[in-house]
Amino acid sequence: MVNNSHWSRVAESGTVIGMQILLFCYRVFGRWAFRLCLFPVMTYYYLTRREARKASQHYLSRLTETYPDLGRLSSFKHFLMFADILLDKLLAWMGRIQLKDVRFHSDGQFEAAIEQKQGGIIVVSHLGNTEVCNALAHQQPNLKLTLLVYTQHAEKFNALMKKVGNTTQVKMYQVTDMSPAFAMMMAERVEAGEFLVIAGDRTPVTGQQRVSEVTFLGEQAALPQGAFLLASLLKCPVYLMFCLKQDKMYHIYTELFSEKLSFTRQQRQALLTNTVQQYADRLAHYCHIAPLQWFNFYPFWQKMTPQTQQTEEKQ
């Protein structure tokens, strides 16, 4: 069973028509008009979506030691930033954001893997704007991506992308379709030099509940093991990727997380938890860089249910 407060149960807000109107404002009048039109929309959303508002406030409270000057309106600014990033998502898929508009920060290992056609897994998150990375993929011929996503949760956004002319060749699969055949297909893609893109900050939609309880921003939270389990099965490297908006432009950070993950049967759970904790630490690091760009508007720090804890202990 998926908890009622699980992220996949959070209803989508707004309509395709509403987003199209906002996009029309941008096309005709520019970004200032988009923001002007968006202000009353986000004000309404902020006032009426109590759970999302509380989730935002809880998250921001975890950052007060690092950012004591976030202020009382920081939660509302958090919502406005979400809307601003939403527009950028659309612009990225429309081809309005080019490689020249982005700064890259890397130690060179990811680029070397692309050139050598050595595939792997890229763990992303709902911090910043990962769609910029995905949309830029078609501008780099040697970079091939397969996105593992929960597409049903973004039906309205996907519908709008089709309307604005999204023709990206990035492949997309639903994470709910996992099976041995699917795993074999992913193995073939990695062997062919492709990268599997998986979000590392949202727990499974199905009842399998492969999660680890770790410390994130000073509080216990359940994070998924999926990306790391898959990497151990495929015996491939794992990279982390974050795309943050800083100084009115995007900065893409890539880093090698692990050359090869291996979880022995005797220490499987301990090693998995340690790996997920390492990821949580890197995620927290980037949250401190861009505090208002974390977009998980649901009770993220929920306590693990007894059923989930039992499942974790059996793994």
Stockholm file with secondary structure:
# STOCKHOLM 1.0

chainA/1-315         MVNNSHWSRVAESGTVIGMQILLFCYRVFGRWAFRLCLFPVMTYYYLTRREARKASQHYLSRLTETYPDLGRLSSFKHFLMFADILLDKLLAWMGRIQLKDVRFHSDGQFEAAIEQKQGGIIVVSHLGNTEVCNALAHQQPNLKLTLLVYTQHAEKFNALMKKVGNTTQVKMYQVTDMSPAFAMMMAERVEAGEFLVIAGDRTPVTGQQRVSEVTFLGEQAALPQGAFLLASLLKCPVYLMFCLKQDKMYHIYTELFSEKLSFTRQQRQALLTNTVQQYADRLAHYCHIAPLQWFNFYPFWQKMTPQTQQTEEKQ
#=GR chainA/1-315 SS CCCTTSGGGSCCCSCHHHHHHHHHHHHHHCHHHHHHHHHHHHHHHHHHCHHHHHHHHHHHHTTTTTCTTSCTTHHHHHHHHHHHHHHHHHHHHTTCSCGGGEEEECCSHHHHHHHTTCCEEEEECSBBCHHHHHHHGGGSTTCCEEEEECGGGGHHHHHHHHHTTCCCCCEEEEGGGCCHHHHHHHHHHHHTTCEEEEESSSCCSSTTCCEEEEEETTEEEEEECHHHHHHHHHTCCEEEEEEEEETTEEEEEEEEEESCCCCCTTTHHHHHHHHHHHHHHHHHHHHHHSGGGBCCCSCTTCCCCHHHHHHHHHC
#=GC SS_cons         CCCTTSGGGSCCCSCHHHHHHHHHHHHHHCHHHHHHHHHHHHHHHHHHCHHHHHHHHHHHHTTTTTCTTSCTTHHHHHHHHHHHHHHHHHHHHTTCSCGGGEEEECCSHHHHHHHTTCCEEEEECSBBCHHHHHHHGGGSTTCCEEEEECGGGGHHHHHHHHHTTCCCCCEEEEGGGCCHHHHHHHHHHHHTTCEEEEESSSCCSSTTCCEEEEEETTEEEEEECHHHHHHHHHTCCEEEEEEEEETTEEEEEEEEEESCCCCCTTTHHHHHHHHHHHHHHHHHHHHHHSGGGBCCCSCTTCCCCHHHHHHHHHC
//
